[in-house]
Amino acid sequence: MRLLLPNAAFISLLLVPISGFLTVQELSRPGHRAHFVANKVTAFAATQDTAPSTGSNSDLSVDVDFKAFSNGYKTVFSELPFAECTPSSGSIPTDLKGSYFRSGPAMFSAGSIAPPKTSIIQPRDGPPVPDGQNPKRMVLHPFDADGGILGVTFPGDGSATARFRYVRTTAFTNERRKGQRLYRGMDSTRELGPAIGEGMGNDLHTPLFRHHLQPGLNKNRKNTSNTRAIYWGKRLLNMWEGGQPYKMDGLALSTEGRSQLGGVLKEPDPFGSKMVIDPVKNRAIMYGVNQDGKRSEVTIYEFNEKFRLLAAGDAGKVSQQLPGLAMLSDMGATENYAVFIQPPVSVGMQFLLVKEPGKIVNVEKTAATLHLVPRLGSTKPPKSLTIPFDGAVEAEVQIINSYEDGDTLVFDAIRADGSHKTSNSVAPQWPWASSHEEYKQNAAKRSLWRYTVDLKTGSVSKEMLTDLQCFFGTTCPMSSTQKHSSIYMAIGGMGSDVAPPQGIARFDVESKAIDAWMPEGHEFCGEPMFAPKEGASSADDGYLLTVVFNGKTEQSYILIFESQNVAAGPVARIPIGIGIPHGLHGCFTDSEEATWSFEEIQRRSKLADKMESRGNMWNEVKSDFSGLGLRFDDMEEYFG
């Protein structure tokens, strides 16, 4: 039985024969589904179960409401401690069991959650105010906003419990205390506008320039903890590129503090925001990059199922020197290698004194470098290979999955191209994308690519798999580091034109077929996350979970799709109860301990709120260093 949204509409098609083929002239009704096969498209009503007809050379599009999209960049002023959610359509499958977590920027006006009422410390600039009312409190780019994390638990009885909280980073807490925006290290870069860095430096969704380049703990390098939620070894971590992860409580989503991963990381060590799971070896692979103008060093860490290094000390990690400033923001992994793409950038002598990336980093219009770093225990030699330059800089490439096939290494990736942005454009103002023109000037064109490496000769080739605007590519977790059959991704609502993530699609890597679903023009889906069915017959038999934001009502929902039939539409739509801004990356865990009941989450959440309101962090006595003119809280603020 298929459970479809009640607003699903029939699709209006105008089929025109061209040289023996049928071209779809119009495919623009919301709530519809479509199958693309290579350059062919089949479209049919979302309420039909009959076989589709075939056309070609078409896109899947809706009338995108950009004002509604821009509403997704509004601060969450009230957290959601816990809520038992009931589907507004369909039903939650009972063989969906586990917890889904997603991270993303959520506070665009600093200090928008007031301290507890019991606190004797109250913000210097008064209580929170609506976004835009006080420009001094507003971030200049969405990626600089404080992170929030959404959690939704499915205990396997057809119910769901949701919660949403901000990550209590040191910087978040300092700004919350004072009601002020204290960290402005990236402002000089953001003020240079969207065209900087070959159009990728300040890209709206995932900018190449993600953090200040001053190393160590300092006020310029604000750890916003807003990029990716990961769950491994019974630990929930929230990640950010360039700083240490924050450990979260999986039930209440309360913050337990910065994590050094059991002493693996030193206090000032930078850390990446990506984790790759190797299901064959049952390992988690992570990385960190120490950056310098002349040379950088990437370190690969491999953890066992208990989140401990495979070997103690330096024996449990692999490091490799890289030339120049290595701005690595993603990683893939195969049986033998960790895979990185190093964008072609250069810095001048002023790098010794100036650390604002927009001022001292130049993105060169030339070839990027592919680094294959041997994993722990691998006998393979390291390789640094040149990726052929085709006119568009590989400055922001999201690696979806990579694998080895004999003497060939393959990885699929979503590649961003910002070359269409005009150099005379000015820095955008909040809410950053209220029209198609404004969005197109601030966001990159994204498409799906396959990179193939001949490990014997060292040659690298690449091909575009589809030019549909796409985001957030994922695969079935059991296919990670192995050959995969499907890619799940969010797609834009204007076909191949530059547009925000809106629909959900499954790309078949063998047939090149695209199985897609598109919501209303004012609704916008995020990253699709695969969740295995309990007792599934195959690795690819599961569900896709995503968060959809309704820009008219400013409310968010969880959508659940059958992974092998995305076009049929969601089998359940679950209101969360609040509006959550456009997010980034997340995870799903089917670990037995992560199937908490509503009552367990409720108890833990109430305890977390009680502990925070009574915590001495709010009512501590300030101690002055009269000789230095510093107080303890001033030092915490500086070392945010």
N, C-alpha and C positions, 0 to 999 in steps of 0.2 A: 504494500500500500504506500502510495506517495502522499506526503503531507506538504502542500504548497501554500505559499502566501495567498491570502484572499484577494490581494490587489493585483495578482498576476493578470496580464492583459494579452490579448492576441496580437500578433505581430503583423504589421502592414508591410507587404512586400510588393515591389514593382520589379518584375523580372524582364530584362531586356536581352534578347539574343545578340551576342557579339562574337563573330567568327566561330560559331558553333558552341559558345559557352554562355552560361546564364550569369548575369551580373546583378547583385543585389543593390538596388539604388537607395532603398530606405530600410533601415533597421534601427529604429530609434524609440521604440516604446519601452517604458521601464517595466521591471519585474519580469523580463523575458529571459529565455535561455537560448543558447545557440551552440552548435558544434561546428568547428572549423577543421577541415582536413586539408593539410598543406595549404594551398591557396584557395581551397574550396570552403564554402560555408553551408551548413544546413541549419535552418531556423524553423521553429514551430511554436505553437502556443504552449504556455507553461502548464496548461490544464489538459493537454493532450498526451496520449500514450502511443499514438500512431507513429509510423516511421516518417522521418523528415524528408523533405525534398532537398535538392542540391543546387547551389549556386556557386559563384566564384568571385575572387577579387573584391572582398568586402571588409568592412570593419563592424565592430560591435559598439554602438554609441547611444548615448542619451543626451538630453538637453541639460548639461551640467549647470547646477546652480552654484556659482562661485561665491555668492554672498553666504549661502548656507555652509559652504566649505570653510570660509574664513571664520565662521562661528565656532569651529573646532579648535581655534586658538584662543580660548577663553579660560581663565584661571578657575580651578575647582576651589570654591571657597568653603565648602563643607565636605569633609571626608565621609566615607561610608564604612563604619566599623564592621557591620555585618548585615546581611539581608537575605532572607529565604526567597528565592525568585521563582515565579510561576510563568511558564510560557504564555505569550499572547496569541501564538498560533503553533500548531503542531504539538509534539510531546518530546520530552527528553528520553533518548534511548536508554534502556536499563543496562545495555552492554557497554555504555560509556562510563568508565570508572577511573577517577584520578583527579588531578588538579591542574588548572591552566593558569599561567601567570604571564602578564605583559607589562613592560615598562615603557615610559615615554615622558617627554617634557610636559609639565602640567601647571606650573606656577609662573605666569608671565609678568606678574606684578609682585615684587619682592615683599615678603612679610605678610602674606595674605591669609595666614592662619595665625590668629592671635594666641598669645600664651594662655595657659589655663587661668580661669577666673581666680583661683587661689593664689596666683603668683603676685608677689609684691613688686615684681619687675614688670613694667608695662612699656610698650613701644614708645620711643621718643617722638616719632612722627605720627602718633595716634593710631587708631584702629585701621584695619584693612579698608581699602577703597576699591571701587570698580576699576577694571582694566581701562587704561587710557586717561583716567582722571588725574593721576599724578605722574607725569612723564618721567620724573626722577626715579620712580620705582619700577619702571618698565624695562624689560630686557630688550635688546636691539635685534635679537635673532631667536627663533623658537628653540634652537638647540642649546641656548644658554639658560633656559628655564630649568628650575628645580624639578627633579624627577618624582613621579608618582608610580605606584605599582598596583595593578589590578590582580586580584585572585578570584577564581571561580572554581569551586570544588563540586565534583559529581560523585556522590558516594555509591552510585550504582542502583539506586532505588527509584530513579526517575525524577529526583529533586536536584536543586543546585543552590549553593550558598555563595554569594558574592561579597567582596569587600574591596575597598580602595583606600590607600593611605599614601601620604608623602613619605619619602625616605628622609629620616632625620639626620642628614649629613651635618658636619660641623658648620659649614657655611649656611645651610638652611636654618639651623638653630640660632646662629648669630643674627641673621637678618630678621628672624621671627621675633627675637628679643627686642630689637631696636626699631622694627617697622621701617627699615631703610634698605636700600640696595647698596651693599658694601663692596661688591666684587665687580670691577669694571675692566679687568685686564684685557678682554677681547673687544672692547668697544671701538678702539681705533681701527681694528680690522673690519668689524661689521660696518663701520661708517664709510668704507671704501666702495660699497655697493655690490651688486650681484655679479658683475662681469669679472671681478678680480679672480686671479688664478685660472685663467682660461674658462671662466664661467662656472668653476666648481668650488672656489675658495669659500664662498658664502652661500652655496646652494641651499634652498629652502629646507629640504628634507634631511640630507646628510652632507654637511659641508666638508670639504677637504680640510679646511682650517677649523679643527674641533676644539683646540685648547691653546693656551698661551705656552710658549716654548721655554720659559724659565723652568729649569728642573727642580725637583724636590717639592717640599711642602712650602707654599707661599700664597700670598693673597691674590696674586695675579692668576694662578692656576686653580680655578674653582672647580672642585669635584661636585658636579651636579647629580651624579648617579641616575642617569635618565635614559640609558641606551638599551640595555638588554637584561632580562631576568633569566637566570639559569638555575636548574635544580639538579644536584648530583650528590651522591653519598649522604642523603638525608639532609642536605643543606640547601637553603635558598639564598642566592646571592643576587644583588643588583649591580650591574656593571656600567662603567663609563670609560671611554678611551683616554688613557693618560693618567689614571689614578687608581688607587686601590678599591676593590669591591667593598660593598656594604653587605653585612650579613643580616638577613631578615628572618623573623619568625614566620613560618609557613602558614600558621593558623590565623594569627591576628594581623600579620604584615607589620608588626612593630619592628623598629630598627634596633638591632643589638650592637651596632657599631662597625667601624672599619675592620676588615678582616685581613690578616696577614697569612691566611691559609695555613694556620698551625706553625707559624714561624718561617714559612717558605720565603715570604716577601719581607724585605727590610722596609722600614718606615717610609723612606723617600722613593722606593722603587716604582716606576711607572708600570702600568699593566694594561693589557688589551681588553677589548670588550666582547671578544668572541670565544666561544668554547665549541669544539668539535668532539662529538662522541664517536668512538670506535667500538661498534657493537660486537665485532669479532673478538677483539682483545679485551673488551670490557674496560676501556680506559676513557678518560677525559683529557683532551689536549687543549692547552691554553698557551698564551704567549705574552711577552712584554718587550718593549723597545726602549733602549737608552739612546736618545738622539743627540747628535752633535753636527756641526756644520761640515766637518771633514769626513767623519766616519760615524756610523751608528752600530749598535749591537742588538740583535734580536735573540731572545732566549725562549726556548720551547720547554714547557713543563708538561709532564704526563703524570696523571693521578690514577690510582686504582679506585675500586668501587667504594672504598672508605674515605675517599678524598685525601689520600696521602700519596706523596711522591713515591714513584716506583722504587727509588733508592734514596738513601739519605744524602743530604748535602748536595754538592755539585754533581755527584754521580746520577742524580735523579733528574737532571736537566741538560739541555744541549744549547750551546750558544754559538753564534756565527757573526763575524764582522761583515758589515755591509758598507758600500761606498757612499759618502755624502750623507745628507740629511734624509733618513728613511722615514717617510710619512706613511706608515703601514696602518691601515684601519680595518683590515679583514684578513682572514686566513682560511685555507682549505687544508685537508689532510687526506693522504692515501695510506696504503699499507706501509710504505717506506719513507714518505716525505711529508713535511709541512710545506704548504704552498703559499707564497706571498707575491703580490705585485707591488713593485716600488715605482711610484710615479716619478717622472723626470722633473726634478726641481733643483734649483741652485740657490745659494745664499752668498752674500757679499761679506766683506771684512767687517761690516757693521754688526754682524751676527754676534760678535763678542760682547757688544754693548746693548744691542736692541733685540728683544725677544718676541715682539708682536709679529705674528706670522704674516699678516697683511703687508707689513712694511719691509720685511727682509727676505721673504720667500718668493722666488719667481718660478712659475710653472712653465717649463719649456715645451715648445711644440715639436716634440721629437719622440722617439721610441721609449716605452717603459721597459723595466727589467723584471723578468720572472725569476724568483728565487725558489729553488727546491732545497730545503734544509732537511738533512737526514733525521728521522725520528730516533728516539732513544732505542738502542739495540739494533738499528739498521746498519748494514755493512755498505750501503750505497754511498758514493761520493756526493758532496754538495755540487749544485749546478746553479749558475747564474746565466740566464739566457735572454736574448733580446726579442721582444715581441714586435713583429712587423708594424711599422707606423702607417696608418691609413688616412691621416689628416685630422683625426680626432684623438685627443690626449686621453690615455688611460689613467685618469687621475682619481676616479671613484668607481671601483669595480666590486660588486658584492658577489663573492664566491658562494654558489649554492651547494655544490657537491663536487668532489674530485675523486678519481680512482685510477688505478693502473690496470692496463690490459696488455700483458706481455711487455714488450719494449715501448709501449705507448702510454702516456699519461694524459688523461682527459679531465677537463673541468668545465662545467657550465656556470655562467655568471650573468648577472644583470649589470650592464655597462651604461654609465651615464655620460652624456655629451652636453656640455653647456656652451658650445661655440655659437649658438644662435643669439646669445645675450649681447646687447649693444654696450659698447664701452662707455658711452656717455650717460648711462643710466645712474640714477641716484639711489642711495640706500633706501629700501622700502620702510614704510612705517607700519606699526601694528594696525590691523590684523594681517598684513602682509600679502594677502591674495584675494581681494574682493571682486576681481574681474578676471576674465581669461587673459587679457593683455598683461595685467599685473602678475598673474601667476606665471605666465610664460616667460616673463622677464626675470623672474626670481627662481624658477625651477628648471631642472635639466630634462632633456629628452632621454628616456631610458628604453632599452631594448634587450632582448635575450640573446646571448652569444654562447658559442661553444669554442673552447680553446683546445688544441691538440698538440701534444709535445712528443716528438720522436726522441726517446731517451738515448738512442745510439748516436744519432747525428747532431742532436741539440737543436734541431729546427722547430720552430713554433708556427702554427697556422691557426687561423680563426675564421669563423663564419657566423653570420647572423641567422639565428633560428626563427625569429619573428620580430617584426618592427612594431608590434603593438606596444604602446606605452605600458610598462610593467614595473612592479616594485616587489620587494620582500619575497624573493624566491626561497622556497623550502622543499624538502623531500621527505619521504617516509624515513623515520629515524633508523630503522633497521637497514636502510640502504646507504647510510652514511659511510664514507670511505670505500664504498662498493659501487658497482655499476647500478644505476638507477633507471627506472622505466618512466617515471612521471615527475614533473615539476609542478608545484602548486605556487600560485602567485596572485597578487592583486593587480588588476589592470585598470587603465584609465578609461574614462567614459567617452572619449573622442577618438577611438581607434588608435592610429599611429601618431596623432597630434599630441602635443605636450598638454597633459591634463593630470589632475590629482588621482591618487588611487581610489577606485570606486567599486569595481566588480571583483569577482573571484573567478579564477580559471585554473584548469588542469591542462598542462602541456604534455602530450605523449611524445617522448624523445625518439621513438622508432618511426611512428607514422606521421609525426609532425601535426597531429590533430590537436585542436584546442577545444576543450569542453568548458563553456563559460556561462556565467550568470551575472546579470546586471540589475542592481536595485533601482529605486527611484532616483531622479536627478539631484535630489537634495540629500541623498544618503551616501555615505562614504565608508567603504570597508578598509580594514587594515590588513596586517600580515595574516595569511592563513596558516594555521598550525595543525599538523597531523596528530590525531589521537587514535591509537589502535583500539579495535573492538576487543572486548574480553572474549577469548576463545575464537579469535578470527581464523578463517580458513587459509589466509595468505598474509604476507607482510604488508601488502598494499590495501588490505581490507580494513578500512577504518573510517573515521570522521574527520572533517576539517572544521576547526573552530576559528572564528574571527569576531572582532568587535566592529559593529557598524554604528556610525554616528549620524543621527538625524539632525541636519542643520536647521530645520524649521522648528522642531520642538526642543532642540538642544538636549536630547536624551540619547543614551547609548544602549545597545542591545548586544547580546551574544547570539550569533547565528551558528547553527550546526548543519553541515552538509554531509551527505554520503560522499566519501572520497572518490569513488568511481563513477559518480553521476552528479557532478556539480550543476549541470544544466537543469536538473529537475528542481533546483531551488532548495532553500533550507528546509530541513525536516522539523526544525524548531526555531522560533524567535523568542528570546528571553529578555525582557526588560531588566536592566540592572538597577534602575531607580535614580540614577544621576547621569549627567553628561560628562563624558571623559574625553579630553582632548585627543587629537590624532596621535597615536602612539608609534613606537618603533618595534622592538623585537621582544619575543617572549619564548615560552617553552610549555610543554605539557609533560607531566610525569604520571605514569600509571603505577608508581610504587605503592605498595600496600599501605604504608604509613601515611600516605597523602590522600586518603579517602575519608577525611574527617567528617563527622556528622555536623548538622547545624548547631546542635547543643554544645558540642566541643568547641566550635569556632566562636560561638556566642560567649561562652565562659572565658575563653582566652582573650577575646577582644575587650570584654569589660574589665578584666584584670589589667590589660595593657593600658587602657585609658586611666584607670585608677592609679597605676604606678607612675604614669607620666605627670598627672596632676599633682602628685605628692612628691615628685622627685626633687632632690635638693639642687638640681640644675637651675631651678627657677628662683629659689630663695636663698642661694648661697651668699655668704658675706664676701665682699670684694676685698682682696688684700693688695695693698699698694707697695710697689717697689719705689720708695721715694727717691732713691738715687738715680733710677732709670726713668722715672715718670711713666712706668708701665703697670698695668694691672693684669691679673690672670685672664680676665675675659678679653682684654686687648690682645694678649698673646694668642689666644684661641682664634680670635678674629683674623689676625695676621696670617696664621698658619692654617687657614681654612682648607 
